[in-house]
């Protein structure tokens, strides 16, 4: 019923709140389960930066010599990046099984930029400030290279369509974990910097990496859990914890170099099969 003001004789318009309550929220503003996992990815990346700052950088700047605290904070920061990789793995699986909101792809790119761009680049930057044989300004250049590589990779991923089942260039989660593995190996500064720049190049290269689906996704998840265990052993100074961590970091680097060979071998096999089929079709 319309209410009439006796002085103005004007009809009252229903309040905006009442209208809004009747209208459904736009689809673009609803968060799906996959989007929630993506936000978990971003949160882990931000907290990795937090622990790197409070547990490694600030104690170094204030002259604190608590090496155990720095080791715990470094392990926590890397474990958070690993957790971000788990969220990134599952949000894609959930989005394919259920659904994702229209802004899911944008959320995924922004979260990846925080967790696999900013967090590892900042880790490299802090390494350049606290390591004895490191050069701060040169390490800053390496950190910028890592960040820009992830930015370019994510932008290209949004614009370029590649064949199903493969990534063009090292995936940013794998690249981020490879970068921090290089730092944790405690190699000489020049070797560390060159390996970091090489990893950044792989992320923007055209080298093909298989997408983590099926058994490969399970293997990747197993490796992440194992890496968390190695980091925990190192953080709590377990027997041979340092050796176990360095072994795990070395395996991460080896996998970064070997995994593309599987995609290359599959492409070569497909090419040979296609040639055989073409020849067989030409025979009378």
N, C-alpha and C positions, 0 to 999 in steps of 0.2 A: 504494500500500500504506500502511495506517495504522500508525504507529509507536506502541508502547505503552511508557510510562514504567514501569520495574519497581517503583518506589517508590509511585507514585500510582495506577498502573493506569489512567491517564487517556489518552485519545487525543489526539495532537497535531493541532491544526487547521492546515491549510496556511497558510503565511505570506501576509500581505495582498499583498505584492509579486507573488507568484506568481499570485494571483487577478487583480490589476490588469493584469498582462501579458496575460492571456487576454481581458480585456474590451476592447472597442473604445472609443476616446475618444468622448464624447458629441458628437453632431452640432453642438450649440450652441457647442462649444469649438474647432471646426475653422475655420481661416482659409482662405477661398477666395482666388483671384487678385484678385478685385475688392476684397476686404477689405484685401489687402496694398497695393493702390493707395490705398485710403482712409487707411491708416496713413501712407503717403507724404505725403498731403495734410496730415495733422496735423503731421508732422515739419517740413514747409516752413513752416507757420504759426509754429511755435515758433522756428525759426531766424530768421524775419523779425523777431520780437520781440528775439531775441538781437542781431542786427546793428543794429537801431534803438537798442538800449541801449548797446552797446559802441562803436559808431561815431559816434553822434550825441549821445546824452544825456550819457554820461560825459565825453567831451572838452569838452562845453559846461560841465559842472559843475566840471571841473578847470581851466578857463581856457585850454584848448588852442585855437589858432587855425588848425588844419589844415582848411581848408575843403574841400580835395580829398578828405581822408579821410571827411568827413561826406557829400560828394556820392557817393563810392563806396559807402558803407554804406547810404545812402538808396536808391540804385539797386539794390543787392543785396537789400535788404529787399523792395522792390516786385517784383523779378524772382522772388523766392521765393514771393510771393503769387500771381504769375502761374503759377509751376510748380504751386502748390497747386490753382489753377483747372484746369490741365491734368489733374492726377490726378483731380480731382472730375469732369471731363468723361468721362474714360476709365473710371473705376470703374463709372459707370452703364451705359456701353456694354458693358463686359465682363460686368457682372452680367446684362444682358438676353441676351447671346449665350451665356454659360456658366451660371454660377449664383452666388449669394451665400449666405453662411451666414445662419442665423436672426438673428444679431446684426448683420447688415450695415447695416440701416437705422439702428440706434442708433450704430454706429461712424461712419456718414456724418454724422449730426447733430452728434456730439461733435467730429469733425474739422473740420466747417464752422464750428463755434463758435470754435475756436482760430484757424483761418486767415482766416476772413472776418468774425469778430466781434471777437475779442481783438486780433489783429494790426493791423487798420486803426484800431481805437479807440485803441490804444496809440500808433500813428503820429500820430494827431491830438493826443493828449495831449502827446507830445514836441514836436510842432510848436508848441504853445502855450507851451512852456517855452523854446524856442530862437529863435523868430522875433522880430525886433525890434519889430514893431508888434502882436504878439499879447498877449492877456491870459490868463495861465495858468489862473485859476479858471474863466473863461468857456469856454476851450478844453476844460477838464476836463468841463464840462457837455455840450459837444458830443460828446466822446468817449463819455460815458455814454449819450447818446441813440443813438449808432451801435451800441454794444454791446447795449443793450436792444432796439433794433429788430431786430437779428439774432436775439436770443434769442426774441422774440415771433414772428418769421417762421418760425423752425425749429420752434417748438412748434405753430404753426398748421398748418404743412406736414404734421406728423405726425398731426393730428387731423381736418383738413378734406380732403374729397375734391373735387377740381376736375375739370373735363372734360379728357379726354386731349388732349395736345399744347400745353397752356398752363400757365403759372405764374400764381398770383394774387399780384401784387406783384413788384417787381424781385427777381430771384434774388440770393441773398447773395453769390456770387462776383462777379457783375457790380456789385452795390452796393459791395462792398469796393474794387474797382478804380476805381470812380467816385469814392469818397471820397478815395483817395490821389491820384488825378488832380487833384482840386480843390486839395489841399494843394500839389502840385508846380507848379500854375499860378502860385503866388505872387501871388494876388489880394490886395486889401486885406482886413484881418482880418474885418470885418463881412460882406463879400461871401462870403468863404470859409466863415464859420460858417453863414450862411444857406443856402448851397449844400449844405453837409454835412447840415444839418437837413432840407432838402428831399429829399435822397437817402434819408435814414433814413425819411422819410414814405413815399416810393415803395416801400420794401421792405415796409412793413406795410399798404400800400394794397390796394385791390381792382383796381388797374390790371393788365390782362393782358399777360404777356410770353410769347412763343412758346418752347417748349422747344428746346434746341439738338440737333436731330436732322437727319440727312441732310446736305444742302448747308449748312444753317445751322450745324451742328456744324463742318463744314470751314471755313466762313467765320470762325467764332469762333476756331478753332485758328490760322488764318492771322493773325488780328488779334493774338492773344497773342504769336506769334513776332515779328511786326512790332514790337509794343510792347517786347519784350525788346531788339530791335536799337536802338530809339530810346533806351532807358534806358542801354544800353552806350555808345552814341555820346555821350550826355550825361555819363556817368560818367568817360569818358576824354578829355573836353574836346575832342571832334572839332569840326571847323569847322561852324558853325551847329548844334552839338549842342543848345544851349539852345532855339533856335527850333524844331528838330525835335521836341524833347520837349514843348514847349508846344503845338505843333500836334497831336501825338498825344493829349495830355490833353484838349484842346478837342474833338477828335473823339469821345473817350470820353463826354464830357458830352452831345454832340449825339446820339450813338447811344442813350444812356439815355433821352432825350426822344422820339426818333423811332421806335425799335423798337416801342413799344406801339401806334403807329398802324397797323402792319401787322396786329397781332392784332385791333384794332378794325375795320379795313377788312374783314378776313376774316369777322368776326362779322356785320357789316352785310350783306355779300354773301350769307352763308348765310341770314340773315333774309329777304332779298329773294327768294332762290331758294325758300325754304319757302313764302312767301306766293304766289309764282307757281304752285307745285305745288298749293297748296290751292285756288286759284282755278280752275286747270285741272281739278281733280277735281270741283269743283262744277258745271262746265259739262255740259249734257246731251250 
